[in-house]
Amino acid sequence: MMLSRRRIDWAFYAAFVILIMAAPLVMDTFWLNRVAKYLVYGMLGIAVALSWGYAGILNLGQGLFFGAGAYMLAMSLKLASPTSLQQGSDQPVPDFMLWNAEPGAPTELCCINKASFLWLPFQSQWFGVAMGLILPVILALVLGTIVFRKRISGVFVSIITLALVLLVRLVVIDAQPITNGFNGLTDLGWFKVAGLEFDPYLIATYYLVAFVLSLVLIGARLLVDTRAGIILQAVRDDENRARYLGFDVPAYQTFFFAVAAAIAGVAGMLYVIVSEFASPTFMDLAFSITMVVWAAVGGRSSILGACIGAILINVVSATVSETAGFAEAWKAIIGLIFVLVVLYLPRGLAGFAHNFVDRVVMRRRNARGEALRVTDASSQAAE
């Protein structure tokens, strides 16, 4: 049964990948751009499933890592924008820095304000990509090391991550001269690879997102099936027992916490590519909590379930919010869906699907066993 169940699980993964890869065959460019954003949200569902469903760490600040990844790439793409080119300078300068510069200030990126030099390395797009991955991981490693080595767990981890994302959001907003504050980073250039420009409405951009999501989805599933993933689930179920058996519990927790942060950082960069902006709203508390809702609906203990849950919730939200008569009540409808799932499907949609598969597999096994017994009985009667 376990072998059959595993094969069926991978069949679902394959079907999902084939489905998202075939989407351009039936969708126009507008819907492809919209679905690409939903696929990015699917990556965030995977990140939450890893940290909450498998590690038992309810992170209410996942938006911190998403926002960090988004801002790092957005800074590079902002410098690549035509509006960042101005007369009298050999280097591009963000337009908002020029607008907010003090009278008589030099119009050079190095010194237009006290912290503008931080933008200098981001003239390279690949530096922005590297930082979009490295910064979330470093933040997660530092936070994880401090929190988990101190044996802080449960709701206290949630409170700490919640407070941290709100703090960083305030810092980003307050640093108006270098982040553009509430307005965020807009009017960005296009992401480029080997001379190919990823226009948000190109099919190539959709496939970039779909391909990265497929890699993350399969990679995360393989990771949780490894020995480290099994130990992590043991830590989630009984942390003290795992520690008694000699496992370095904080190391496992910190590692998977950092992996989830890396996935969120990649999702943030992809979102910037398909939406062409980065905003402090990425680090709003409501957005981080919404990610938890996605994973809960899809199934927090299922990588694919959490991914599909995030996509479905956003599809339903967009559809309902644009339907006449529901425009004002769509948030209540989504909240009702969440409550019903929690009450009647505590393991989410993935749990319901797993139960259905188990029943089908068990029924086939029982039918096969019954057929074998009838055959044996017939053979004995013939003898």
C-alpha positions, 0 to 999 in steps of 0.5 A: 500500500505504501508503494502504491500510495507513493506512486499515486502521490508522484502521479499527482505531482506530475499531473500538476506540473503538466497542467501548469506547463500546458496553461499557455495553450488555452490562456491569453497573455493577460491571464497568463500574467495573472496565473503567473502571480498565483504560481508565485503564491503557490511557492509561498504555500510550499514555504509555509508547509515546510516551516509549519507543516513539517517543522512545526514552526508557525512563522507569521513573518514569512512576508519578511523573506518574501519582501527581502527577496523582492526588494533586492531584485527590484533595486537592480531592475530600478537602476535598469529602468530608463527613468533612472538615467539622467543627464550629468551622471555616468551611473543610473540614479533612481528618480525618487532620489533625484526628487528627494535630493537636497538642493545642491546635492551631487547627482551621483549614485554614490553620494546623492544622499547619505545611504545611496552608496548601498545601491552601487552593487545593484547596478549588476542584475545578478548581484540583485538576484544573489542578494535576493536569495542570500539575504532571506537565508541569512536573516533566517539563519540568524533568527533561527539560531537565536530562537531555536538554540534558546529552545523557544517554541510554539506561539512565542516563535510566532510572536517573534516573527510577527514582531520582526516583520512589522519592525522591518516594514517600519524601517523600510517605510522610514528609510524614504531616501533609499527605499521610497517609503510607502510608495515602494519601487515602481517603474522597473526595468525588465529582467534579462537573461542572455539578451532575452527580456522577460516582459511580464506578459510574455509566454517566456516569463510565465514559463520562467515562473512555472519552471522554477515552481516545478523545481521548488515543488519537486525539490521540497518533496524530495527534501522532506523524504530524506532522512533529515526530513523524517527527523524533522517530522519527529522533532515536530511530533516530540521535540524532547524525545528527538533531543533525547535520542541525540539529534541536534534539534536546533540545527534541523529546525534552523536548516528547514527554516532557512530553506523556507526563507530561501523559497520565499525569497525566490518567490519575491524575486519572481513576483517582481518580474511579473508585477514590476514593483516592490512594496512595503505591503509585502511585509504587512502582517495581513499578507503573512497571515494570508499565507498561513490560510493558504497552507491550512486550506490546501493542507499544511502537511502536504507540499503539493496541497499547500501549493494548490491551496494558495493558487485556488484561494487566489483564483477564487478571491479574484473571481469573487471580488470581480463578480457583481454583487460580491465585490464588497463581501469577497473577503467574508466569503474567503473567510467562510471557506477557511472556517469550513475547511478548518472545521470539516477538513482539518488536514485541508484539501490534501488530507481529503484527497489522501483519505480518498486515495487510501480508501481506493487503494485499500478497496483494490487490495481487499478485492485482489485478496478476495479474488485470490482466496476464491481462486485458492478455494476453487483449486482446492475443490478441484483437487 
